[in-house]
């Protein structure tokens, strides 16, 4: 089963604001298919974004280390991203 990611013009309500926030922080949302699929359930998208922001906020672990862990986990799980 294939789930088609939602484009900004296809969402409404709080999801629009979340797309705009993603665009401000990381360019165009077109790079964030994972978030675009979560937009089918805006409450899940909102919760995940809050978690995601906490993971990537500045802290004791350098961003490069977080990125390597993210990449390694993706590779081990056969993810394309």
Buried (B, 14 or more C-beta within 10 A) or exposed (E): EEEEBBEBEEBEEEBBEBBEEBBEEEEEBEEBBEBBBBBBEBEEBBEBBEEEEEEEEEEEEEEEEEEEEBEEEEEEEEEEE
